[in-house]
Amino acid sequence: MYQWHELKTWPELFILSLSGMKMFEVRQNDRDFQAGDFLLLREWDPTTETYTGRSMSRRVLYILQGGKFGLPENMVVMQLALV
């Protein structure tokens, strides 16, 4: 069963994801991310500590698990696709 994960994304990274330039997420794997899951990326302003109101959805295609290629064991790199 695929899951939805809501994630905060800082403005400079949100803009790159929205434009299609950044089609990956590097995250701590504290949610047991799986290929096929969906991400709701919500733009978060760290200065005001509030959401801006902008968001986008992405689907996880592939996950590189931590513990390989110098990636810490508790981290993942997720390849994303447009929903």
N, CA, C and O atoms as a CHARMM CRD file, in Angstrom:
* protein
*
  332
    1    1 MET  N      0.84800  -1.18400   0.00000 PROA 1      0.00000
    2    1 MET  CA     0.00000   0.00000   0.00000 PROA 1      0.00000
    3    1 MET  C      0.89100   1.24400   0.00000 PROA 1      0.00000
    4    1 MET  O      1.73700   1.41400   0.87800 PROA 1      0.00000
    5    2 TYR  N      0.69500   2.09000  -0.97200 PROA 2      0.00000
    6    2 TYR  CA     1.47900   3.30600  -1.06300 PROA 2      0.00000
    7    2 TYR  C      0.96000   4.34600  -0.08200 PROA 2      0.00000
    8    2 TYR  O     -0.22500   4.37300   0.25000 PROA 2      0.00000
    9    3 GLN  N      1.86500   5.19900   0.37200 PROA 3      0.00000
   10    3 GLN  CA     1.51600   6.20900   1.36000 PROA 3      0.00000
   11    3 GLN  C      1.75900   7.61100   0.81200 PROA 3      0.00000
   12    3 GLN  O      2.53500   7.80300  -0.12400 PROA 3      0.00000
   13    4 TRP  N      1.07800   8.58500   1.41400 PROA 4      0.00000
   14    4 TRP  CA     1.32800  10.00000   1.17100 PROA 4      0.00000
   15    4 TRP  C      2.16900  10.51700   2.32800 PROA 4      0.00000
   16    4 TRP  O      1.91400  10.19400   3.48800 PROA 4      0.00000
   17    5 HSD  N      3.17600  11.32500   2.00000 PROA 5      0.00000
   18    5 HSD  CA     4.02800  11.94800   3.00300 PROA 5      0.00000
   19    5 HSD  C      4.02500  13.45400   2.75500 PROA 5      0.00000
   20    5 HSD  O      4.32200  13.90400   1.64800 PROA 5      0.00000
   21    6 GLU  N      3.69400  14.22400   3.77000 PROA 6      0.00000
   22    6 GLU  CA     3.71200  15.68300   3.66900 PROA 6      0.00000
   23    6 GLU  C      5.05300  16.17800   4.19600 PROA 6      0.00000
   24    6 GLU  O      5.43300  15.87800   5.32800 PROA 6      0.00000
   25    7 LEU  N      5.77500  16.94700   3.35900 PROA 7      0.00000
   26    7 LEU  CA     7.12200  17.38800   3.70500 PROA 7      0.00000
   27    7 LEU  C      7.27800  18.89100   3.53100 PROA 7      0.00000
   28    7 LEU  O      6.77600  19.47700   2.57100 PROA 7      0.00000
   29    8 LYS  N      7.98100  19.50400   4.47300 PROA 8      0.00000
   30    8 LYS  CA     8.33700  20.92100   4.35300 PROA 8      0.00000
   31    8 LYS  C      9.47100  21.05700   3.34900 PROA 8      0.00000
   32    8 LYS  O     10.40000  20.24900   3.33700 PROA 8      0.00000
   33    9 THR  N      9.39100  22.08900   2.50200 PROA 9      0.00000
   34    9 THR  CA    10.44100  22.35800   1.52100 PROA 9      0.00000
   35    9 THR  C     10.74400  23.84600   1.52700 PROA 9      0.00000
   36    9 THR  O      9.84500  24.67000   1.35900 PROA 9      0.00000
   37   10 TRP  N     12.00200  24.18800   1.72000 PROA 10     0.00000
   38   10 TRP  CA    12.39700  25.60100   1.76000 PROA 10     0.00000
   39   10 TRP  C     12.23300  26.24200   0.38800 PROA 10     0.00000
   40   10 TRP  O     12.33100  25.55400  -0.62800 PROA 10     0.00000
   41   11 PRO  N     11.98500  27.55400   0.34100 PROA 11     0.00000
   42   11 PRO  CA    11.65500  28.24000  -0.91800 PROA 11     0.00000
   43   11 PRO  C     12.63000  28.00900  -2.06800 PROA 11     0.00000
   44   11 PRO  O     12.19300  27.75200  -3.19000 PROA 11     0.00000
   45   12 GLU  N     13.94300  28.09500  -1.82300 PROA 12     0.00000
   46   12 GLU  CA    14.89000  27.93800  -2.93400 PROA 12     0.00000
   47   12 GLU  C     14.84200  26.53300  -3.53100 PROA 12     0.00000
   48   12 GLU  O     15.03200  26.37100  -4.73600 PROA 12     0.00000
   49   13 LEU  N     14.59300  25.52500  -2.71200 PROA 13     0.00000
   50   13 LEU  CA    14.47300  24.15400  -3.21200 PROA 13     0.00000
   51   13 LEU  C     13.09300  23.90300  -3.81200 PROA 13     0.00000
   52   13 LEU  O     12.96100  23.14800  -4.77500 PROA 13     0.00000
   53   14 PHE  N     12.07500  24.52800  -3.25000 PROA 14     0.00000
   54   14 PHE  CA    10.71400  24.41200  -3.78900 PROA 14     0.00000
   55   14 PHE  C     10.68000  24.92000  -5.23000 PROA 14     0.00000
   56   14 PHE  O     10.10400  24.27400  -6.10600 PROA 14     0.00000
   57   15 ILE  N     11.29600  26.07500  -5.47200 PROA 15     0.00000
   58   15 ILE  CA    11.30100  26.67700  -6.81000 PROA 15     0.00000
   59   15 ILE  C     12.00100  25.75000  -7.80900 PROA 15     0.00000
   60   15 ILE  O     11.52300  25.57500  -8.93000 PROA 15     0.00000
   61   16 LEU  N     13.12000  25.16100  -7.41100 PROA 16     0.00000
   62   16 LEU  CA    13.83200  24.23300  -8.30100 PROA 16     0.00000
   63   16 LEU  C     13.00200  22.98900  -8.59500 PROA 16     0.00000
   64   16 LEU  O     13.00200  22.49400  -9.72200 PROA 16     0.00000
   65   17 SER  N     12.29800  22.48300  -7.59000 PROA 17     0.00000
   66   17 SER  CA    11.43200  21.31500  -7.79700 PROA 17     0.00000
   67   17 SER  C     10.25500  21.66900  -8.69900 PROA 17     0.00000
   68   17 SER  O      9.89500  20.90600  -9.59500 PROA 17     0.00000
   69   18 LEU  N      9.66600  22.82500  -8.45400 PROA 18     0.00000
   70   18 LEU  CA     8.51000  23.26600  -9.23500 PROA 18     0.00000
   71   18 LEU  C      8.87800  23.43500 -10.70700 PROA 18     0.00000
   72   18 LEU  O      8.07200  23.12300 -11.58400 PROA 18     0.00000
   73   19 SER  N     10.08700  23.92700 -10.98600 PROA 19     0.00000
   74   19 SER  CA    10.53400  24.14900 -12.36500 PROA 19     0.00000
   75   19 SER  C     10.93900  22.85100 -13.06900 PROA 19     0.00000
   76   19 SER  O     11.08300  22.83500 -14.29200 PROA 19     0.00000
   77   20 GLY  N     11.12200  21.77100 -12.31700 PROA 20     0.00000
   78   20 GLY  CA    11.54900  20.50300 -12.88800 PROA 20     0.00000
   79   20 GLY  C     13.06000  20.31000 -12.89600 PROA 20     0.00000
   80   20 GLY  O     13.55800  19.28400 -13.35900 PROA 20     0.00000
   81   21 MET  N     13.78800  21.30000 -12.38200 PROA 21     0.00000
   82   21 MET  CA    15.25000  21.19900 -12.33200 PROA 21     0.00000
   83   21 MET  C     15.70500  20.20600 -11.25900 PROA 21     0.00000
   84   21 MET  O     16.73600  19.55400 -11.42100 PROA 21     0.00000
   85   22 LYS  N     14.96000  20.08900 -10.19000 PROA 22     0.00000
   86   22 LYS  CA    15.31200  19.20800  -9.06900 PROA 22     0.00000
   87   22 LYS  C     14.23700  18.12700  -8.96200 PROA 22     0.00000
   88   22 LYS  O     13.13200  18.37600  -8.47900 PROA 22     0.00000
   89   23 MET  N     14.58200  16.92200  -9.42300 PROA 23     0.00000
   90   23 MET  CA    13.62100  15.81700  -9.41000 PROA 23     0.00000
   91   23 MET  C     14.07700  14.72500  -8.44700 PROA 23     0.00000
   92   23 MET  O     14.01100  13.53400  -8.74900 PROA 23     0.00000
   93   24 PHE  N     14.54200  15.16600  -7.28000 PROA 24     0.00000
   94   24 PHE  CA    14.97600  14.23400  -6.24500 PROA 24     0.00000
   95   24 PHE  C     14.78600  14.89900  -4.88600 PROA 24     0.00000
   96   24 PHE  O     14.68500  16.12100  -4.78600 PROA 24     0.00000
   97   25 GLU  N     14.74100  14.08800  -3.86300 PROA 25     0.00000
   98   25 GLU  CA    14.69900  14.55200  -2.47800 PROA 25     0.00000
   99   25 GLU  C     15.71800  13.74900  -1.69500 PROA 25     0.00000
  100   25 GLU  O     15.79800  12.52800  -1.82700 PROA 25     0.00000
  101   26 VAL  N     16.48900  14.43800  -0.88400 PROA 26     0.00000
  102   26 VAL  CA    17.41000  13.79700   0.05500 PROA 26     0.00000
  103   26 VAL  C     16.80600  14.02800   1.43300 PROA 26     0.00000
  104   26 VAL  O     16.64900  15.17000   1.86500 PROA 26     0.00000
  105   27 ARG  N     16.47400  12.96500   2.10700 PROA 27     0.00000
  106   27 ARG  CA    15.76800  13.07500   3.38200 PROA 27     0.00000
  107   27 ARG  C     16.24900  12.02500   4.37300 PROA 27     0.00000
  108   27 ARG  O     16.76500  10.97100   4.00000 PROA 27     0.00000
  109   28 GLN  N     16.06500  12.34800   5.63000 PROA 28     0.00000
  110   28 GLN  CA    16.22600  11.34900   6.68200 PROA 28     0.00000
  111   28 GLN  C     15.08400  10.35800   6.50300 PROA 28     0.00000
  112   28 GLN  O     13.93900  10.75700   6.29000 PROA 28     0.00000
  113   29 ASN  N     15.39300   9.07300   6.58900 PROA 29     0.00000
  114   29 ASN  CA    14.35600   8.06200   6.36900 PROA 29     0.00000
  115   29 ASN  C     13.63300   7.74200   7.67200 PROA 29     0.00000
  116   29 ASN  O     13.71500   6.63100   8.19700 PROA 29     0.00000
  117   30 ASP  N     12.92700   8.74300   8.17600 PROA 30     0.00000
  118   30 ASP  CA    12.18100   8.58100   9.42100 PROA 30     0.00000
  119   30 ASP  C     10.72000   8.21500   9.17000 PROA 30     0.00000
  120   30 ASP  O      9.92400   8.16500  10.10800 PROA 30     0.00000
  121   31 ARG  N     10.36100   7.95900   7.90400 PROA 31     0.00000
  122   31 ARG  CA     8.97300   7.65300   7.55000 PROA 31     0.00000
  123   31 ARG  C      8.84500   6.37600   6.73200 PROA 31     0.00000
  124   31 ARG  O      7.77100   6.07700   6.20900 PROA 31     0.00000
  125   32 ASP  N      9.93200   5.62100   6.61900 PROA 32     0.00000
  126   32 ASP  CA     9.93800   4.39500   5.83500 PROA 32     0.00000
  127   32 ASP  C      9.45800   4.65000   4.40500 PROA 32     0.00000
  128   32 ASP  O      8.54100   3.98500   3.92200 PROA 32     0.00000
  129   33 PHE  N     10.08500   5.61900   3.73200 PROA 33     0.00000
  130   33 PHE  CA     9.74600   5.93500   2.35000 PROA 33     0.00000
  131   33 PHE  C      9.91400   4.70000   1.47600 PROA 33     0.00000
  132   33 PHE  O     10.84100   3.91200   1.66300 PROA 33     0.00000
  133   34 GLN  N      8.99700   4.54200   0.51200 PROA 34     0.00000
  134   34 GLN  CA     9.03200   3.40700  -0.40400 PROA 34     0.00000
  135   34 GLN  C      8.81000   3.89300  -1.83500 PROA 34     0.00000
  136   34 GLN  O      8.11500   4.88400  -2.05800 PROA 34     0.00000
  137   35 ALA  N      9.39900   3.19700  -2.79800 PROA 35     0.00000
  138   35 ALA  CA     9.09500   3.47900  -4.20300 PROA 35     0.00000
  139   35 ALA  C      7.59400   3.31500  -4.41100 PROA 35     0.00000
  140   35 ALA  O      6.99700   2.35300  -3.92900 PROA 35     0.00000
  141   36 GLY  N      6.99400   4.24500  -5.12100 PROA 36     0.00000
  142   36 GLY  CA     5.54600   4.23600  -5.33800 PROA 36     0.00000
  143   36 GLY  C      4.80200   5.19000  -4.42200 PROA 36     0.00000
  144   36 GLY  O      3.66400   5.55800  -4.71200 PROA 36     0.00000
  145   37 ASP  N      5.42500   5.60100  -3.31300 PROA 37     0.00000
  146   37 ASP  CA     4.79700   6.55700  -2.40200 PROA 37     0.00000
  147   37 ASP  C      4.63600   7.90900  -3.09000 PROA 37     0.00000
  148   37 ASP  O      5.25000   8.17500  -4.12300 PROA 37     0.00000
  149   38 PHE  N      3.81000   8.74500  -2.50400 PROA 38     0.00000
  150   38 PHE  CA     3.57600  10.09600  -2.98800 PROA 38     0.00000
  151   38 PHE  C      4.06700  11.09700  -1.95400 PROA 38     0.00000
  152   38 PHE  O      3.94000  10.87800  -0.75000 PROA 38     0.00000
  153   39 LEU  N      4.63100  12.20300  -2.44100 PROA 39     0.00000
  154   39 LEU  CA     5.07500  13.27800  -1.56400 PROA 39     0.00000
  155   39 LEU  C      4.24600  14.52300  -1.84200 PROA 39     0.00000
  156   39 LEU  O      4.04500  14.89500  -2.99800 PROA 39     0.00000
  157   40 LEU  N      3.77300  15.15400  -0.80200 PROA 40     0.00000
  158   40 LEU  CA     3.17500  16.47800  -0.89500 PROA 40     0.00000
  159   40 LEU  C      4.23100  17.43300  -0.36800 PROA 40     0.00000
  160   40 LEU  O      4.46300  17.51100   0.83800 PROA 40     0.00000
  161   41 LEU  N      4.87200  18.16300  -1.28100 PROA 41     0.00000
  162   41 LEU  CA     5.91800  19.11000  -0.90800 PROA 41     0.00000
  163   41 LEU  C      5.27300  20.46800  -0.68900 PROA 41     0.00000
  164   41 LEU  O      4.71700  21.06200  -1.61200 PROA 41     0.00000
  165   42 ARG  N      5.35500  20.94900   0.54100 PROA 42     0.00000
  166   42 ARG  CA     4.75400  22.23900   0.90300 PROA 42     0.00000
  167   42 ARG  C      5.86000  23.24700   1.16300 PROA 42     0.00000
  168   42 ARG  O      6.77800  22.99600   1.94400 PROA 42     0.00000
  169   43 GLU  N      5.76000  24.38600   0.50100 PROA 43     0.00000
  170   43 GLU  CA     6.77600  25.42600   0.65500 PROA 43     0.00000
  171   43 GLU  C      6.71200  26.00400   2.06700 PROA 43     0.00000
  172   43 GLU  O      5.65600  26.43000   2.53300 PROA 43     0.00000
  173   44 TRP  N      7.86200  26.00900   2.73300 PROA 44     0.00000
  174   44 TRP  CA     7.99100  26.44600   4.12600 PROA 44     0.00000
  175   44 TRP  C      8.98200  27.59900   4.18900 PROA 44     0.00000
  176   44 TRP  O     10.10400  27.48100   3.69600 PROA 44     0.00000
  177   45 ASP  N      8.57900  28.70500   4.78800 PROA 45     0.00000
  178   45 ASP  CA     9.47400  29.84600   4.94800 PROA 45     0.00000
  179   45 ASP  C     10.14400  29.74700   6.31000 PROA 45     0.00000
  180   45 ASP  O      9.48300  29.95500   7.32700 PROA 45     0.00000
  181   46 PRO  N     11.44600  29.43500   6.36200 PROA 46     0.00000
  182   46 PRO  CA    12.11500  29.26800   7.65200 PROA 46     0.00000
  183   46 PRO  C     12.26600  30.57200   8.42500 PROA 46     0.00000
  184   46 PRO  O     12.45600  30.55000   9.64100 PROA 46     0.00000
  185   47 THR  N     12.18500  31.70500   7.73700 PROA 47     0.00000
  186   47 THR  CA    12.29800  33.00300   8.41100 PROA 47     0.00000
  187   47 THR  C     11.06400  33.29000   9.25700 PROA 47     0.00000
  188   47 THR  O     11.17200  33.70800  10.41000 PROA 47     0.00000
  189   48 THR  N      9.88800  33.06300   8.67200 PROA 48     0.00000
  190   48 THR  CA     8.63100  33.32600   9.38400 PROA 48     0.00000
  191   48 THR  C      8.08300  32.07600  10.07600 PROA 48     0.00000
  192   48 THR  O      7.14400  32.14800  10.86800 PROA 48     0.00000
  193   49 GLU  N      8.69500  30.91900   9.75600 PROA 49     0.00000
  194   49 GLU  CA     8.25300  29.61900  10.27500 PROA 49     0.00000
  195   49 GLU  C      6.77400  29.36100   9.97800 PROA 49     0.00000
  196   49 GLU  O      6.00300  28.93300  10.83700 PROA 49     0.00000
  197   50 THR  N      6.41000  29.64400   8.70400 PROA 50     0.00000
  198   50 THR  CA     5.03700  29.41000   8.25200 PROA 50     0.00000
  199   50 THR  C      5.06400  28.82300   6.84400 PROA 50     0.00000
  200   50 THR  O      6.03800  28.98100   6.10800 PROA 50     0.00000
  201   51 TYR  N      3.98700  28.14800   6.48800 PROA 51     0.00000
  202   51 TYR  CA     3.82600  27.68100   5.12100 PROA 51     0.00000
  203   51 TYR  C      3.40900  28.86700   4.25600 PROA 51     0.00000
  204   51 TYR  O      2.68400  29.75200   4.70900 PROA 51     0.00000
  205   52 THR  N      3.87900  28.87600   2.99400 PROA 52     0.00000
  206   52 THR  CA     3.55200  29.97600   2.08000 PROA 52     0.00000
  207   52 THR  C      2.20000  29.77600   1.40300 PROA 52     0.00000
  208   52 THR  O      1.62300  30.72500   0.87300 PROA 52     0.00000
  209   53 GLY  N      1.69700  28.55300   1.41900 PROA 53     0.00000
  210   53 GLY  CA     0.44600  28.24000   0.73800 PROA 53     0.00000
  211   53 GLY  C      0.65300  27.50600  -0.58100 PROA 53     0.00000
  212   53 GLY  O     -0.30100  26.98600  -1.16100 PROA 53     0.00000
  213   54 ARG  N      1.90700  27.46000  -1.06100 PROA 54     0.00000
  214   54 ARG  CA     2.18400  26.74000  -2.30900 PROA 54     0.00000
  215   54 ARG  C      2.57800  25.29700  -1.99900 PROA 54     0.00000
  216   54 ARG  O      3.24300  25.02000  -1.00100 PROA 54     0.00000
  217   55 SER  N      2.15600  24.38800  -2.87200 PROA 55     0.00000
  218   55 SER  CA     2.50400  22.97800  -2.70000 PROA 55     0.00000
  219   55 SER  C      2.50900  22.29000  -4.05900 PROA 55     0.00000
  220   55 SER  O      2.00500  22.82300  -5.04700 PROA 55     0.00000
  221   56 MET  N      3.08500  21.10500  -4.08600 PROA 56     0.00000
  222   56 MET  CA     3.09900  20.27200  -5.29300 PROA 56     0.00000
  223   56 MET  C      3.16300  18.81400  -4.87600 PROA 56     0.00000
  224   56 MET  O      3.59400  18.49200  -3.76900 PROA 56     0.00000
  225   57 SER  N      2.73700  17.94900  -5.75900 PROA 57     0.00000
  226   57 SER  CA     2.78300  16.50400  -5.50700 PROA 57     0.00000
  227   57 SER  C      3.79300  15.85900  -6.43200 PROA 57     0.00000
  228   57 SER  O      3.94300  16.25300  -7.58900 PROA 57     0.00000
  229   58 ARG  N      4.48000  14.86400  -5.90800 PROA 58     0.00000
  230   58 ARG  CA     5.43900  14.07800  -6.67800 PROA 58     0.00000
  231   58 ARG  C      5.29900  12.61600  -6.26700 PROA 58     0.00000
  232   58 ARG  O      4.87400  12.31100  -5.15300 PROA 58     0.00000
  233   59 ARG  N      5.65900  11.72400  -7.17100 PROA 59     0.00000
  234   59 ARG  CA     5.65400  10.29400  -6.87800 PROA 59     0.00000
  235   59 ARG  C      7.08700   9.80900  -6.78800 PROA 59     0.00000
  236   59 ARG  O      7.93800  10.23800  -7.56700 PROA 59     0.00000
  237   60 VAL  N      7.36100   8.92200  -5.85100 PROA 60     0.00000
  238   60 VAL  CA     8.69700   8.36600  -5.67400 PROA 60     0.00000
  239   60 VAL  C      8.86200   7.19400  -6.64800 PROA 60     0.00000
  240   60 VAL  O      8.12100   6.21200  -6.59200 PROA 60     0.00000
  241   61 LEU  N      9.85400   7.32100  -7.54400 PROA 61     0.00000
  242   61 LEU  CA    10.12300   6.26200  -8.51400 PROA 61     0.00000
  243   61 LEU  C     11.14500   5.25800  -8.00500 PROA 61     0.00000
  244   61 LEU  O     10.99200   4.05100  -8.19000 PROA 61     0.00000
  245   62 TYR  N     12.19200   5.77100  -7.36100 PROA 62     0.00000
  246   62 TYR  CA    13.31700   4.93800  -6.94200 PROA 62     0.00000
  247   62 TYR  C     13.88800   5.52400  -5.66100 PROA 62     0.00000
  248   62 TYR  O     13.85800   6.73700  -5.45700 PROA 62     0.00000
  249   63 ILE  N     14.40800   4.65800  -4.80100 PROA 63     0.00000
  250   63 ILE  CA    15.03200   5.09700  -3.55700 PROA 63     0.00000
  251   63 ILE  C     16.42200   4.49000  -3.45100 PROA 63     0.00000
  252   63 ILE  O     16.59600   3.27300  -3.53200 PROA 63     0.00000
  253   64 LEU  N     17.40200   5.35700  -3.27000 PROA 64     0.00000
  254   64 LEU  CA    18.75800   4.92000  -2.93400 PROA 64     0.00000
  255   64 LEU  C     18.84600   4.95100  -1.41700 PROA 64     0.00000
  256   64 LEU  O     18.78800   6.01900  -0.80800 PROA 64     0.00000
  257   65 GLN  N     18.98500   3.78700  -0.81100 PROA 65     0.00000
  258   65 GLN  CA    19.03700   3.66600   0.63900 PROA 65     0.00000
  259   65 GLN  C     20.40600   4.10100   1.15900 PROA 65     0.00000
  260   65 GLN  O     21.42700   3.90600   0.50000 PROA 65     0.00000
  261   66 GLY  N     20.40600   4.68100   2.33000 PROA 66     0.00000
  262   66 GLY  CA    21.64900   5.06600   2.97200 PROA 66     0.00000
  263   66 GLY  C     22.51800   3.86200   3.28200 PROA 66     0.00000
  264   66 GLY  O     22.07500   2.71400   3.23300 PROA 66     0.00000
  265   67 GLY  N     23.77900   4.16200   3.60500 PROA 67     0.00000
  266   67 GLY  CA    24.73900   3.10300   3.86600 PROA 67     0.00000
  267   67 GLY  C     25.54900   2.74300   2.63500 PROA 67     0.00000
  268   67 GLY  O     26.39500   1.85000   2.67900 PROA 67     0.00000
  269   68 LYS  N     25.28600   3.44600   1.52200 PROA 68     0.00000
  270   68 LYS  CA    25.99200   3.20200   0.26500 PROA 68     0.00000
  271   68 LYS  C     26.48600   4.52600  -0.29500 PROA 68     0.00000
  272   68 LYS  O     25.86800   5.57000  -0.08900 PROA 68     0.00000
  273   69 PHE  N     27.59700   4.47100  -0.99800 PROA 69     0.00000
  274   69 PHE  CA    28.12700   5.62200  -1.72700 PROA 69     0.00000
  275   69 PHE  C     28.31600   6.85500  -0.83600 PROA 69     0.00000
  276   69 PHE  O     28.15600   7.98600  -1.29600 PROA 69     0.00000
  277   70 GLY  N     28.65300   6.63600   0.42500 PROA 70     0.00000
  278   70 GLY  CA    28.90000   7.74500   1.34300 PROA 70     0.00000
  279   70 GLY  C     27.65800   8.37200   1.94400 PROA 70     0.00000
  280   70 GLY  O     27.76400   9.32000   2.72200 PROA 70     0.00000
  281   71 LEU  N     26.48600   7.86500   1.60300 PROA 71     0.00000
  282   71 LEU  CA    25.23600   8.37900   2.15900 PROA 71     0.00000
  283   71 LEU  C     25.03100   7.77600   3.54900 PROA 71     0.00000
  284   71 LEU  O     25.06100   6.55400   3.69400 PROA 71     0.00000
  285   72 PRO  N     24.82300   8.61200   4.57900 PROA 72     0.00000
  286   72 PRO  CA    24.60800   8.05800   5.91900 PROA 72     0.00000
  287   72 PRO  C     23.46200   7.04500   5.93800 PROA 72     0.00000
  288   72 PRO  O     22.50500   7.15000   5.17000 PROA 72     0.00000
  289   73 GLU  N     23.58000   6.08600   6.81500 PROA 73     0.00000
  290   73 GLU  CA    22.64000   4.96900   6.85300 PROA 73     0.00000
  291   73 GLU  C     21.18300   5.38500   7.07800 PROA 73     0.00000
  292   73 GLU  O     20.27200   4.69600   6.61900 PROA 73     0.00000
  293   74 ASN  N     20.95300   6.49000   7.77100 PROA 74     0.00000
  294   74 ASN  CA    19.58000   6.91100   8.08000 PROA 74     0.00000
  295   74 ASN  C     19.00000   7.85200   7.02700 PROA 74     0.00000
  296   74 ASN  O     17.94000   8.44000   7.24300 PROA 74     0.00000
  297   75 MET  N     19.68900   8.00300   5.88000 PROA 75     0.00000
  298   75 MET  CA    19.25100   8.91800   4.83000 PROA 75     0.00000
  299   75 MET  C     18.84000   8.14800   3.57600 PROA 75     0.00000
  300   75 MET  O     19.23800   7.00000   3.37600 PROA 75     0.00000
  301   76 VAL  N     18.03000   8.80500   2.73200 PROA 76     0.00000
  302   76 VAL  CA    17.65200   8.25700   1.43300 PROA 76     0.00000
  303   76 VAL  C     17.71000   9.36300   0.38500 PROA 76     0.00000
  304   76 VAL  O     17.55700  10.54400   0.69700 PROA 76     0.00000
  305   77 VAL  N     17.93300   8.95800  -0.85800 PROA 77     0.00000
  306   77 VAL  CA    17.77700   9.84800  -2.00500 PROA 77     0.00000
  307   77 VAL  C     16.61900   9.26400  -2.81000 PROA 77     0.00000
  308   77 VAL  O     16.65600   8.10100  -3.21200 PROA 77     0.00000
  309   78 MET  N     15.59300  10.07700  -3.04200 PROA 78     0.00000
  310   78 MET  CA    14.40800   9.60400  -3.75200 PROA 78     0.00000
  311   78 MET  C     14.33200  10.26700  -5.12300 PROA 78     0.00000
  312   78 MET  O     14.34900  11.49400  -5.22900 PROA 78     0.00000
  313   79 GLN  N     14.24900   9.45100  -6.17000 PROA 79     0.00000
  314   79 GLN  CA    14.00800   9.95900  -7.52000 PROA 79     0.00000
  315   79 GLN  C     12.51700  10.22300  -7.63500 PROA 79     0.00000
  316   79 GLN  O     11.70300   9.37900  -7.25900 PROA 79     0.00000
  317   80 LEU  N     12.15200  11.39600  -8.15600 PROA 80     0.00000
  318   80 LEU  CA    10.74600  11.80200  -8.20700 PROA 80     0.00000
  319   80 LEU  C     10.23200  11.92100  -9.61900 PROA 80     0.00000
  320   80 LEU  O     10.99400  12.12200 -10.56500 PROA 80     0.00000
  321   81 ALA  N      8.91600  11.79100  -9.74700 PROA 81     0.00000
  322   81 ALA  CA     8.22200  11.98800 -11.02700 PROA 81     0.00000
  323   81 ALA  C      7.03600  12.89400 -10.78500 PROA 81     0.00000
  324   81 ALA  O      6.50700  12.96100  -9.67500 PROA 81     0.00000
  325   82 LEU  N      6.61700  13.59600 -11.83500 PROA 82     0.00000
  326   82 LEU  CA     5.41500  14.42100 -11.75400 PROA 82     0.00000
  327   82 LEU  C      4.21400  13.52200 -11.53300 PROA 82     0.00000
  328   82 LEU  O      4.18900  12.38200 -11.99700 PROA 82     0.00000
  329   83 VAL  N      3.23400  14.02800 -10.83400 PROA 83     0.00000
  330   83 VAL  CA     1.99600  13.27800 -10.58800 PROA 83     0.00000
  331   83 VAL  C      0.95200  13.74800 -11.56900 PROA 83     0.00000
  332   83 VAL  O     -0.17700  13.25700 -11.55200 PROA 83     0.00000
